[in-house]
Amino acid sequence: MSVFGYSQDTLIIAKSDLIQKLADQNLQLKIADKTYRSAKADYHQSNALFLPNINVSYTGISTANPLMAFGSKLNQEVLTASDFNPALLNDPAKTQNFATKFEIQQPLLNMDGLFERKAAKSKMEAFQLQNQRTKEYLELEVSKAYMQLQLAYRVIKVLEIAGTTSTSNLKLVENYFKQGLLQKTDLLNVQVRVNEISNQLHYAKSNVENASDYLAFLLNEDLKGKIYKPTEQLDNTIAVEAMNTSVSDNRKDIQAMTKSAETYATMFQSSKMAFLPRLNAFGSYELFDRNFIGTSAKGYTVGAQLSWTVFDGYKSIGKFEKAKAESQKATTEKEQYKAQSQLELNKTNRQLRDAENKVNLSQLAFEQSQEGYRIRQNRFTQGLEKTTDLLQSETQMIQKELEHLQSVFEYNFTKQYLQFLTK
């Protein structure tokens, strides 16, 4: 049984089912989602601007260092008068100390960090918008692949009908040849034509496999030698609609470019704030003992620090200049992208008009070639036409029908692409 019929080797698919499969299975969407999650994680890191940093440590030492030994005893609250003996101070015995320390650092005012957090949020939102645009593009690709599959099956149908017609003509010519009404060259020409159609049909079936493979790639499915078959056939007519002619600022990729420009502008503001002082609070609570896991002595420290980097060897100034240039670059890139998008939209609008005209002309040419073939076939059966003229008329009719189907496909895809550009 042919793999191009309803058999176990054919998977019947409806266009309405493909979008959900695309959203669930497409690898490019999965990669884009991981990129967004990475940006989201960067944004979550900026929570450190408001939340404390808490550390716990446990340290054990054994020392004969005069300063360390005296300090350890002082922390353990075990100093005695004899410890102030100069001989013991200068040459202490081995002293052990075990310390448990709880540390907390709390940011209070870091203006550059506030702007960095805002930039991280804009970056995350830009990736989210870009993901949505990627999904819209892949939906367009799935629609195109589905239409290519429809076209491939329609071409097979045309060529199968053409094969039946050419086989009928071959039988008629063979009969005429046996009666001595036609020459050997006429018979050979018809046989060549039958072989040509058979070869075209072979390539058309390969195109079905190619279209199926591409659709399977988009859906991340393993066909394992099978092919897809669409539930809907390619229509040979078009629906002309009035289309938008301007690029919307609400388009997801335009919004993503806007967010990206905002990110760089915010980083520029952050580089300005880096010249301002920072205010942070800190505190610690410590437990000391000469014995392991002991807690005989304790102490705490609390405080706040106002720090201001007055000059860091031109590092901050250089970062400021770089951030300014990147912000200006991002704004310029956004304007260039919008201009290129409008240029592409204008071009596609013209292509749609050309495609509509091509459909109308190809439809007329196909109808004329059909009528021409019908007349020549009738005249041929009456012995009034040459075999070569009949073959030429038949070839032209099939060619015009295939050209018409191709023009319908081009119009429908161009219309969908135009909708994508204005979405």
Number of C-alpha atoms within 10 A of each C-alpha: 8 8 15 17 10 12 12 10 17 18 15 13 14 12 13 9 9 18 18 12 14 21 16 13 16 19 15 17 19 14 12 18 17 12 16 21 15 14 21 18 13 16 19 13 12 17 13 13 18 14 12 16 13 13 11 12 10 13 11 15 13 14 15 15 16 17 12 17 23 21 14 24 19 14 21 21 14 14 14 10 6 10 14 12 12 10 10 14 16 14 13 19 13 11 17 18 22 21 25 18 18 16 18 15 18 18 19 17 16 18 20 21 22 19 21 22 23 18 25 24 19 23 24 25 20 26 24 21 21 21 23 19 20 17 19 16 15 20 19 18 17 22 19 21 21 25 23 24 25 23 25 24 21 19 24 21 14 18 22 16 14 20 20 14 13 22 17 13 21 21 14 13 25 21 14 17 16 11 9 10 11 17 14 12 12 19 21 14 16 22 18 13 20 20 15 13 20 16 12 16 20 13 14 20 17 13 19 22 19 17 23 22 22 17 25 19 16 22 21 17 13 10 16 8 10 17 21 24 22 17 12 13 13 20 14 16 16 14 8 12 7 5 12 14 14 13 19 16 13 11 16 20 20 22 19 25 22 19 23 24 25 20 26 25 22 24 27 25 21 24 25 20 18 19 17 14 15 19 15 15 16 17 15 17 15 19 20 27 23 22 13 13 14 14 16 14 16 16 12 12 10 12 10 14 12 11 11 12 11 10 10 8 8 9 9 17 16 12 17 21 14 14 21 19 14 17 22 14 14 20 18 13 16 19 15 12 15 18 13 12 18 18 14 14 22 16 12 18 19 12 17 23 15 13 21 22 14 19 24 16 14 21 21 14 19 21 15 14 21 19 14 16 21 16 14 22 22 13 14 16 13 9 13 11 15 15 22 13 14 22 20 14 21 23 17 18 23 20 16 21 21 19 18 23 24 20 25 25 24 21 25 22 21 21 23 16 20 22 14 16 20 19 15
